[in-house]
Amino acid sequence: MRYVARRLMHSLLLLAGVSVLSFVFSELAPGDYYSELQAEGRVSAATLSALRSQNGLDRPLPLRYAIWLRSVAHGEFGYSLAYQGPVGPLLAQRIPGTLLLTCLSTGLAWLLALPIGVWSAANRGYQYDTILKVSLSILLSIPELLLAIILLAIAVQTGWLPAGGMHSPGGGSLIDLLRHLAIPVTVLTLGLLPVLIRHVRSAVSEAMGSAFALAAAAHGIPRRRLLLRHVLPVALNPLISLLGLSLGSLLSASLLVEVLVGWPGLGPLFLEAIFARDFAVVLGVVMVSTSFLIAGNLVADLLLYRADPRIRV
Amino acid sequence: MGIRFTLTALIVLHGAVVFAGFLAPYDYAEQHRERPYAPPTTIGFSPWPYVYSQDSTRVYPIRFFTRGRLLGVDPGGYLFLLGTDGYGRDLFSRILYGGRVSLATGIVAGIWALALGLFWGLTAGFYGGRVDGIMMRLAEFFLALPWLYLLLGVRAFLPLHISPAEAFFLLVAIIGSVGWVRPARLVRGLTLSLAERPYVEAARAFGAGPLYLVRRHILPETKGLLLTQATILIPYYILAEVTLSFLGLGVGEPVPSWGSMLADARQYHALVAHFWMLAPGVATSLVLLGYIHLSDLLQSRS
């Protein structure tokens, strides 16, 4: 329990640090939401400075940070100038979309990677394995960007799958949702798969080479039982920490895929906020994505804590 | 495939980009408005390479070393090796020129990140104790965000409309600020263990200063680590540049980059008819494949 408490404390400090750094950055950055309006030339400079002081942009940094902290306590996460409303509800609308994509893809990728990786480690040096290795390298070097564009073009051409969004207009059924999920989840899974398989493969083959595995094989334990009952649990430990690490790249890939297929997640919201220089929304998305990553790492560490008694001391 | 083949392939790819001014048949901004989305030009070979005119009535021989470029045809004929985009700009030429931005960003950002990581790791590892604790805690902030969120978050604070040259240096600085923590951690670990080696302690006992110790005994040992990290970081940074430019946050028009060129391919309804618009993506994949294979080879060797 003390371990959990310490980790939570550390995570909170990290979040606070990220928010402070973001505020400092925003202070150093030239221009704000209104300078984009000014560039368009429809609003006079006097109106803009009035608007700035009305929204508290001319206050000193510590005061603005304090105000922001208070609004976080209220669940508002600041005030969005572009949307003319608190950021909290905007984020709450988008979080389920991103979570759905990332969780599904993580689950699917691990479900595929574990058997393929174990199989590949067990058949090291055979021709099938070489073919697998080559195709993994190729898959790894195809950017998710390209994959998504190709799949979307095929979807549009053939009409088999919807080419964007989360629901068809009027349709809210599960089948409809699954059809919309197919392309983004495929892209994310294929992006994650080669990395996972490589790690599973190297972890399993390392465990297979260790003394206990050789001894077990010498005792005549069947190969299948040896792999699944003895080797895999040992190989699992480094893979659990990978679960947390892979989340970072998955969230990044998800941002891109969401933008590409118009999925109502954090990605499109973030990009729009950047183009509009809507600082409150940018900060909100940054905080949420940081929390996701921290939570993922925390879960991985707790799993590891349960799985591996050696780190409990 | 061996390390020599991979290196050669990478050098050829980079060389093609460096000598874009000579190898590309057209300039990157040269528009042929009368030929938008032209498919790759068919080349005939008897007895000498030639192309047809648009109505296939005339034949234009391909000339070598004309107008300061390797390939070209006389006015009236076209030589679009990979077709054209919506403005009738030659895609092959634009890929060569666009690779300059993408590859240079990757390499310069990679060097910048490695230098930062090396400095950070050496200092933290060499002094240890409290310095180490503070420095590594600070570095942790850069790992707290998913990389693309960090990249876009940093980009969010910078002006949107800037000149291509400014944009290039901004891109390098932003992209380099993501991903330097891993090399820093590795260098730190190596330095910590090296600093306790007997020969280092002996040198210290003879009165060697920190600068001498680092330069003479620690720095040379980090070479292999830095090389491996470079082959991991550079493709990752090239991908980062492609991604940022794709989203419209990189170097803008008219200077091409593989990312912004790929953004032109986003007209899904027409993409099957204009499949050559995907060529910049294929170029990216080829370069990434080279780097990934190289890093695999290096890692399996050590």
Interface residues (C-beta under 8 A of the other chain):
Chain A: L14 L15 G17 V18 L21 S22 F25 S26 L28 A29 P30 G31 E36 A39 S137 I138 L140 S141 I142 P143 L145 L146 I149 I150 L152 A153 I154 A155 V156 Q157 A163 L247 G248 S249 L250 L251 S252 A253 L255 L256 V259 L260 F270 L271 A273 I274 F275 R277 F279 V282 V285 V286 S289 T290 F292 L293 I294
Chain B: E140 F141 L143 A144 L145 P146 W147 L148 Y149 L152 G153 V154 R155 A156 F157 L158 P159 L160 H161 P235 L239 V242 T243 F246 L247 G248 L249 L262 A265 R266 Y268 H269 L271 V272 L278 G281 V282 T284 S285 L286 L288 L289 I292 H293 D296
